């Protein structure tokens, strides 16, 4: 998906994968959670990093948090 400025938008699946990375999950754990292969997780993260114009996963998480694409996992409340 492209925005009006020509920038690529993250897909819902890329955002979901990025949210799990932000929560500290490994690619293998994310693959199990989402029912996809680890290779697909790597593909989603590679696309997300490219679209966010960053090189590393920590940079991608920071950029996604700054853009409010994902919730801060450290601000999550515990279920009561």
Backbone as XML, in Angstrom:
<?xml version="1.0"?>
<chain id="A" units="angstrom">
  <residue number="1" name="UNK">
    <atom name="N" x="0.838" y="-1.184" z="0.000"/>
    <atom name="CA" x="0.000" y="0.000" z="0.000"/>
    <atom name="C" x="0.882" y="1.247" z="0.000"/>
  </residue>
  <residue number="2" name="UNK">
    <atom name="N" x="0.441" y="2.252" z="-0.710"/>
    <atom name="CA" x="1.203" y="3.494" z="-0.767"/>
    <atom name="C" x="0.353" y="4.645" z="-0.232"/>
  </residue>
  <residue number="3" name="UNK">
    <atom name="N" x="1.028" y="5.578" z="0.434"/>
    <atom name="CA" x="0.358" y="6.781" z="0.907"/>
    <atom name="C" x="0.383" y="7.804" z="-0.217"/>
  </residue>
  <residue number="4" name="UNK">
    <atom name="N" x="-0.224" y="8.939" z="0.008"/>
    <atom name="CA" x="-0.242" y="9.991" z="-1.007"/>
    <atom name="C" x="1.161" y="10.482" z="-1.344"/>
  </residue>
  <residue number="5" name="UNK">
    <atom name="N" x="2.057" y="10.433" z="-0.408"/>
    <atom name="CA" x="3.416" y="10.914" z="-0.639"/>
    <atom name="C" x="4.278" y="9.859" z="-1.324"/>
  </residue>
  <residue number="6" name="UNK">
    <atom name="N" x="3.708" y="8.711" z="-1.650"/>
    <atom name="CA" x="4.464" y="7.684" z="-2.329"/>
    <atom name="C" x="5.202" y="6.742" z="-1.396"/>
  </residue>
  <residue number="7" name="UNK">
    <atom name="N" x="5.055" y="6.946" z="-0.092"/>
    <atom name="CA" x="5.714" y="6.059" z="0.860"/>
    <atom name="C" x="4.900" y="4.784" z="1.005"/>
  </residue>
  <residue number="8" name="UNK">
    <atom name="N" x="5.596" y="3.686" z="1.203"/>
    <atom name="CA" x="4.905" y="2.427" z="1.434"/>
    <atom name="C" x="4.352" y="2.396" z="2.851"/>
  </residue>
  <residue number="9" name="UNK">
    <atom name="N" x="3.116" y="1.932" z="2.973"/>
    <atom name="CA" x="2.494" y="1.741" z="4.280"/>
    <atom name="C" x="2.717" y="0.312" z="4.721"/>
  </residue>
  <residue number="10" name="UNK">
    <atom name="N" x="2.859" y="0.107" z="6.011"/>
    <atom name="CA" x="2.987" y="-1.250" z="6.534"/>
    <atom name="C" x="1.647" y="-1.967" z="6.421"/>
  </residue>
  <residue number="11" name="UNK">
    <atom name="N" x="1.720" y="-3.243" z="6.068"/>
    <atom name="CA" x="0.504" y="-4.055" z="6.019"/>
    <atom name="C" x="0.111" y="-4.422" z="7.447"/>
  </residue>
  <residue number="12" name="UNK">
    <atom name="N" x="-1.132" y="-4.830" z="7.659"/>
    <atom name="CA" x="-1.534" y="-5.269" z="9.000"/>
    <atom name="C" x="-0.653" y="-6.407" z="9.527"/>
  </residue>
  <residue number="13" name="UNK">
    <atom name="N" x="-0.250" y="-7.330" z="8.660"/>
    <atom name="CA" x="0.582" y="-8.450" z="9.102"/>
    <atom name="C" x="1.991" y="-7.983" z="9.482"/>
  </residue>
  <residue number="14" name="UNK">
    <atom name="N" x="2.527" y="-7.009" z="8.769"/>
    <atom name="CA" x="3.842" y="-6.450" z="9.126"/>
    <atom name="C" x="3.760" y="-5.740" z="10.469"/>
  </residue>
  <residue number="15" name="UNK">
    <atom name="N" x="2.671" y="-5.017" z="10.700"/>
    <atom name="CA" x="2.492" y="-4.334" z="11.984"/>
    <atom name="C" x="2.345" y="-5.357" z="13.108"/>
  </residue>
  <residue number="16" name="UNK">
    <atom name="N" x="1.597" y="-6.405" z="12.869"/>
    <atom name="CA" x="1.419" y="-7.449" z="13.880"/>
    <atom name="C" x="2.764" y="-8.104" z="14.211"/>
  </residue>
  <residue number="17" name="UNK">
    <atom name="N" x="3.540" y="-8.414" z="13.185"/>
    <atom name="CA" x="4.857" y="-9.020" z="13.394"/>
    <atom name="C" x="5.762" y="-8.065" z="14.152"/>
  </residue>
  <residue number="18" name="UNK">
    <atom name="N" x="5.752" y="-6.802" z="13.771"/>
    <atom name="CA" x="6.559" y="-5.792" z="14.445"/>
    <atom name="C" x="6.152" y="-5.637" z="15.909"/>
  </residue>
  <residue number="19" name="UNK">
    <atom name="N" x="4.868" y="-5.763" z="16.188"/>
    <atom name="CA" x="4.380" y="-5.686" z="17.576"/>
    <atom name="C" x="4.952" y="-6.818" z="18.415"/>
  </residue>
  <residue number="20" name="UNK">
    <atom name="N" x="5.024" y="-8.017" z="17.840"/>
    <atom name="CA" x="5.597" y="-9.145" z="18.571"/>
    <atom name="C" x="7.098" y="-8.964" z="18.781"/>
  </residue>
  <residue number="21" name="UNK">
    <atom name="N" x="7.790" y="-8.400" z="17.785"/>
    <atom name="CA" x="9.222" y="-8.106" z="17.954"/>
    <atom name="C" x="9.392" y="-7.082" z="19.076"/>
  </residue>
  <residue number="22" name="UNK">
    <atom name="N" x="8.529" y="-6.073" z="19.110"/>
    <atom name="CA" x="8.586" y="-5.060" z="20.168"/>
    <atom name="C" x="8.365" y="-5.680" z="21.542"/>
  </residue>
  <residue number="23" name="UNK">
    <atom name="N" x="7.579" y="-6.749" z="21.584"/>
    <atom name="CA" x="7.311" y="-7.432" z="22.850"/>
    <atom name="C" x="8.449" y="-8.371" z="23.252"/>
  </residue>
  <residue number="24" name="UNK">
    <atom name="N" x="9.470" y="-8.472" z="22.393"/>
    <atom name="CA" x="10.642" y="-9.274" z="22.751"/>
    <atom name="C" x="10.620" y="-10.709" z="22.256"/>
  </residue>
  <residue number="25" name="UNK">
    <atom name="N" x="9.686" y="-11.037" z="21.393"/>
    <atom name="CA" x="9.597" y="-12.410" z="20.886"/>
    <atom name="C" x="10.626" y="-12.650" z="19.782"/>
  </residue>
  <residue number="26" name="UNK">
    <atom name="N" x="11.117" y="-13.889" z="19.716"/>
    <atom name="CA" x="12.045" y="-14.273" z="18.652"/>
    <atom name="C" x="11.255" y="-14.552" z="17.377"/>
  </residue>
  <residue number="27" name="UNK">
    <atom name="N" x="11.960" y="-14.618" z="16.257"/>
    <atom name="CA" x="11.288" y="-14.940" z="15.002"/>
    <atom name="C" x="10.604" y="-16.303" z="15.093"/>
  </residue>
  <residue number="28" name="UNK">
    <atom name="N" x="11.256" y="-17.260" z="15.712"/>
    <atom name="CA" x="10.674" y="-18.592" z="15.853"/>
    <atom name="C" x="9.387" y="-18.520" z="16.674"/>
  </residue>
  <residue number="29" name="UNK">
    <atom name="N" x="9.417" y="-17.791" z="17.807"/>
    <atom name="CA" x="8.221" y="-17.660" z="18.644"/>
    <atom name="C" x="7.084" y="-16.977" z="17.883"/>
  </residue>
  <residue number="30" name="UNK">
    <atom name="N" x="7.419" y="-15.941" z="17.121"/>
    <atom name="CA" x="6.401" y="-15.236" z="16.337"/>
    <atom name="C" x="5.798" y="-16.174" z="15.293"/>
  </residue>
  <residue number="31" name="UNK">
    <atom name="N" x="6.642" y="-16.968" z="14.658"/>
    <atom name="CA" x="6.157" y="-17.925" z="13.660"/>
    <atom name="C" x="5.149" y="-18.892" z="14.273"/>
  </residue>
  <residue number="32" name="UNK">
    <atom name="N" x="5.452" y="-19.394" z="15.455"/>
    <atom name="CA" x="4.546" y="-20.323" z="16.140"/>
    <atom name="C" x="3.240" y="-19.612" z="16.502"/>
  </residue>
  <residue number="33" name="UNK">
    <atom name="N" x="3.343" y="-18.414" z="17.045"/>
    <atom name="CA" x="2.155" y="-17.649" z="17.455"/>
    <atom name="C" x="1.239" y="-17.369" z="16.264"/>
  </residue>
  <residue number="34" name="UNK">
    <atom name="N" x="1.839" y="-16.949" z="15.150"/>
    <atom name="CA" x="1.045" y="-16.555" z="13.985"/>
    <atom name="C" x="0.710" y="-17.715" z="13.048"/>
  </residue>
  <residue number="35" name="UNK">
    <atom name="N" x="1.326" y="-18.878" z="13.289"/>
    <atom name="CA" x="1.062" y="-20.035" z="12.446"/>
    <atom name="C" x="1.647" y="-19.902" z="11.051"/>
  </residue>
  <residue number="36" name="UNK">
    <atom name="N" x="2.820" y="-19.268" z="10.977"/>
    <atom name="CA" x="3.515" y="-19.082" z="9.707"/>
    <atom name="C" x="4.945" y="-19.590" z="9.863"/>
  </residue>
  <residue number="37" name="UNK">
    <atom name="N" x="5.709" y="-19.584" z="8.789"/>
    <atom name="CA" x="7.092" y="-20.033" z="8.889"/>
    <atom name="C" x="7.989" y="-18.906" z="9.389"/>
  </residue>
  <residue number="38" name="UNK">
    <atom name="N" x="9.121" y="-19.295" z="9.929"/>
    <atom name="CA" x="10.103" y="-18.313" z="10.383"/>
    <atom name="C" x="10.585" y="-17.467" z="9.197"/>
  </residue>
  <residue number="39" name="UNK">
    <atom name="N" x="10.677" y="-18.086" z="8.035"/>
    <atom name="CA" x="11.090" y="-17.357" z="6.836"/>
    <atom name="C" x="10.100" y="-16.240" z="6.509"/>
  </residue>
  <residue number="40" name="UNK">
    <atom name="N" x="8.816" y="-16.502" z="6.694"/>
    <atom name="CA" x="7.799" y="-15.484" z="6.446"/>
    <atom name="C" x="7.915" y="-14.344" z="7.452"/>
  </residue>
  <residue number="41" name="UNK">
    <atom name="N" x="8.222" y="-14.668" z="8.695"/>
    <atom name="CA" x="8.443" y="-13.634" z="9.709"/>
    <atom name="C" x="9.606" y="-12.748" z="9.270"/>
  </residue>
  <residue number="42" name="UNK">
    <atom name="N" x="10.694" y="-13.372" z="8.824"/>
    <atom name="CA" x="11.851" y="-12.600" z="8.341"/>
    <atom name="C" x="11.463" y="-11.700" z="7.162"/>
  </residue>
  <residue number="43" name="UNK">
    <atom name="N" x="10.624" y="-12.232" z="6.264"/>
    <atom name="CA" x="10.155" y="-11.461" z="5.115"/>
    <atom name="C" x="9.362" y="-10.239" z="5.573"/>
  </residue>
  <residue number="44" name="UNK">
    <atom name="N" x="8.424" y="-10.436" z="6.505"/>
    <atom name="CA" x="7.624" y="-9.319" z="7.015"/>
    <atom name="C" x="8.506" y="-8.259" z="7.670"/>
  </residue>
  <residue number="45" name="UNK">
    <atom name="N" x="9.483" y="-8.713" z="8.456"/>
    <atom name="CA" x="10.352" y="-7.747" z="9.137"/>
    <atom name="C" x="11.275" y="-7.025" z="8.156"/>
  </residue>
  <residue number="46" name="UNK">
    <atom name="N" x="11.734" y="-7.722" z="7.152"/>
    <atom name="CA" x="12.560" y="-7.083" z="6.131"/>
    <atom name="C" x="11.766" y="-5.986" z="5.420"/>
  </residue>
  <residue number="47" name="UNK">
    <atom name="N" x="10.524" y="-6.297" z="5.070"/>
    <atom name="CA" x="9.660" y="-5.293" z="4.437"/>
    <atom name="C" x="9.396" y="-4.119" z="5.377"/>
  </residue>
  <residue number="48" name="UNK">
    <atom name="N" x="9.134" y="-4.412" z="6.638"/>
    <atom name="CA" x="8.853" y="-3.355" z="7.614"/>
    <atom name="C" x="10.069" y="-2.436" z="7.772"/>
  </residue>
  <residue number="49" name="UNK">
    <atom name="N" x="11.263" y="-3.028" z="7.889"/>
    <atom name="CA" x="12.472" y="-2.200" z="8.024"/>
    <atom name="C" x="12.666" y="-1.312" z="6.799"/>
  </residue>
  <residue number="50" name="UNK">
    <atom name="N" x="12.445" y="-1.883" z="5.610"/>
    <atom name="CA" x="12.590" y="-1.101" z="4.377"/>
    <atom name="C" x="11.583" y="0.046" z="4.342"/>
  </residue>
  <residue number="51" name="UNK">
    <atom name="N" x="10.334" y="-0.243" z="4.663"/>
    <atom name="CA" x="9.283" y="0.774" z="4.620"/>
    <atom name="C" x="9.482" y="1.861" z="5.668"/>
  </residue>
  <residue number="52" name="UNK">
    <atom name="N" x="10.075" y="1.485" z="6.810"/>
    <atom name="CA" x="10.348" y="2.461" z="7.869"/>
    <atom name="C" x="11.687" y="3.167" z="7.663"/>
  </residue>
  <residue number="53" name="UNK">
    <atom name="N" x="12.425" y="2.741" z="6.633"/>
    <atom name="CA" x="13.718" y="3.333" z="6.296"/>
    <atom name="C" x="14.730" y="3.194" z="7.428"/>
  </residue>
  <residue number="54" name="UNK">
    <atom name="N" x="14.815" y="1.979" z="7.981"/>
    <atom name="CA" x="15.775" y="1.676" z="9.043"/>
    <atom name="C" x="16.524" y="0.401" z="8.680"/>
  </residue>
  <residue number="55" name="UNK">
    <atom name="N" x="17.567" y="0.099" z="9.459"/>
    <atom name="CA" x="18.411" y="-1.047" z="9.158"/>
    <atom name="C" x="18.187" y="-2.204" z="10.126"/>
  </residue>
  <residue number="56" name="UNK">
    <atom name="N" x="17.970" y="-1.922" z="11.388"/>
    <atom name="CA" x="17.899" y="-2.968" z="12.403"/>
    <atom name="C" x="16.491" y="-3.083" z="12.995"/>
  </residue>
  <residue number="57" name="UNK">
    <atom name="N" x="16.247" y="-4.209" z="13.646"/>
    <atom name="CA" x="14.954" y="-4.399" z="14.315"/>
    <atom name="C" x="14.729" y="-3.391" z="15.445"/>
  </residue>
  <residue number="58" name="UNK">
    <atom name="N" x="15.736" y="-3.124" z="16.297"/>
    <atom name="CA" x="15.499" y="-2.108" z="17.332"/>
    <atom name="C" x="15.134" y="-0.736" z="16.749"/>
  </residue>
  <residue number="59" name="UNK">
    <atom name="N" x="15.759" y="-0.380" z="15.632"/>
    <atom name="CA" x="15.401" y="0.877" z="14.976"/>
    <atom name="C" x="13.967" y="0.817" z="14.455"/>
  </residue>
  <residue number="60" name="UNK">
    <atom name="N" x="13.565" y="-0.320" z="13.906"/>
    <atom name="CA" x="12.207" y="-0.485" z="13.394"/>
    <atom name="C" x="11.185" y="-0.359" z="14.516"/>
  </residue>
  <residue number="61" name="UNK">
    <atom name="N" x="11.484" y="-0.982" z="15.649"/>
    <atom name="CA" x="10.577" y="-0.897" z="16.804"/>
    <atom name="C" x="10.477" y="0.545" z="17.279"/>
  </residue>
  <residue number="62" name="UNK">
    <atom name="N" x="11.623" y="1.221" z="17.402"/>
    <atom name="CA" x="11.623" y="2.616" z="17.860"/>
    <atom name="C" x="10.821" y="3.501" z="16.908"/>
  </residue>
  <residue number="63" name="UNK">
    <atom name="N" x="11.019" y="3.327" z="15.615"/>
    <atom name="CA" x="10.299" y="4.125" z="14.619"/>
    <atom name="C" x="8.803" y="3.828" z="14.662"/>
  </residue>
  <residue number="64" name="UNK">
    <atom name="N" x="8.441" y="2.559" z="14.795"/>
    <atom name="CA" x="7.026" y="2.178" z="14.867"/>
    <atom name="C" x="6.372" y="2.739" z="16.131"/>
  </residue>
  <residue number="65" name="UNK">
    <atom name="N" x="7.102" y="2.738" z="17.239"/>
    <atom name="CA" x="6.576" y="3.327" z="18.470"/>
    <atom name="C" x="6.390" y="4.828" z="18.298"/>
  </residue>
  <residue number="66" name="UNK">
    <atom name="N" x="7.371" y="5.482" z="17.684"/>
    <atom name="CA" x="7.309" y="6.931" z="17.482"/>
    <atom name="C" x="6.128" y="7.299" z="16.578"/>
  </residue>
  <residue number="67" name="UNK">
    <atom name="N" x="5.887" y="6.471" z="15.557"/>
    <atom name="CA" x="4.772" y="6.715" z="14.633"/>
    <atom name="C" x="3.436" y="6.202" z="15.172"/>
  </residue>
  <residue number="68" name="UNK">
    <atom name="N" x="3.486" y="5.601" z="16.360"/>
    <atom name="CA" x="2.290" y="5.034" z="17.007"/>
    <atom name="C" x="1.642" y="3.933" z="16.162"/>
  </residue>
  <residue number="69" name="UNK">
    <atom name="N" x="2.481" y="3.158" z="15.488"/>
    <atom name="CA" x="1.992" y="2.016" z="14.719"/>
    <atom name="C" x="1.805" y="0.800" z="15.608"/>
  </residue>
  <residue number="70" name="UNK">
    <atom name="N" x="2.583" y="0.737" z="16.685"/>
    <atom name="CA" x="2.481" y="-0.356" z="17.656"/>
    <atom name="C" x="2.401" y="0.243" z="19.049"/>
  </residue>
  <residue number="71" name="UNK">
    <atom name="N" x="1.808" y="-0.507" z="19.953"/>
    <atom name="CA" x="1.698" y="-0.068" z="21.344"/>
    <atom name="C" x="3.004" y="-0.360" z="22.073"/>
  </residue>
  <residue number="72" name="UNK">
    <atom name="N" x="3.322" y="0.463" z="23.044"/>
    <atom name="CA" x="4.498" y="0.251" z="23.859"/>
    <atom name="C" x="4.235" y="-0.943" z="24.776"/>
  </residue>
  <residue number="73" name="UNK">
    <atom name="N" x="4.987" y="-2.046" z="24.610"/>
    <atom name="CA" x="4.719" y="-3.244" z="25.416"/>
    <atom name="C" x="4.989" y="-3.020" z="26.901"/>
  </residue>
  <residue number="74" name="UNK">
    <atom name="N" x="5.755" y="-1.996" z="27.235"/>
    <atom name="CA" x="6.068" y="-1.730" z="28.640"/>
    <atom name="C" x="4.954" y="-0.942" z="29.342"/>
  </residue>
  <residue number="75" name="UNK">
    <atom name="N" x="4.008" y="-0.419" z="28.577"/>
    <atom name="CA" x="2.881" y="0.306" z="29.157"/>
    <atom name="C" x="1.630" y="-0.553" z="29.257"/>
  </residue>
  <residue number="76" name="UNK">
    <atom name="N" x="1.748" y="-1.812" z="28.852"/>
    <atom name="CA" x="0.590" y="-2.712" z="28.896"/>
    <atom name="C" x="0.194" y="-2.972" z="30.341"/>
  </residue>
  <residue number="77" name="UNK">
    <atom name="N" x="-1.100" y="-3.036" z="30.582"/>
    <atom name="CA" x="-1.573" y="-3.312" z="31.930"/>
    <atom name="C" x="-1.795" y="-4.798" z="32.101"/>
  </residue>
  <residue number="78" name="UNK">
    <atom name="N" x="-1.614" y="-5.268" z="33.291"/>
    <atom name="CA" x="-1.827" y="-6.676" z="33.615"/>
    <atom name="C" x="-3.322" y="-6.949" z="33.739"/>
  </residue>
  <residue number="79" name="UNK">
    <atom name="N" x="-3.784" y="-8.081" z="33.247"/>
    <atom name="CA" x="-5.197" y="-8.415" z="33.424"/>
    <atom name="C" x="-5.534" y="-8.584" z="34.919"/>
  </residue>
  <residue number="80" name="UNK">
    <atom name="N" x="-6.710" y="-8.163" z="35.292"/>
    <atom name="CA" x="-7.107" y="-8.277" z="36.710"/>
    <atom name="C" x="-8.039" y="-9.421" z="36.926"/>
  </residue>
</chain>
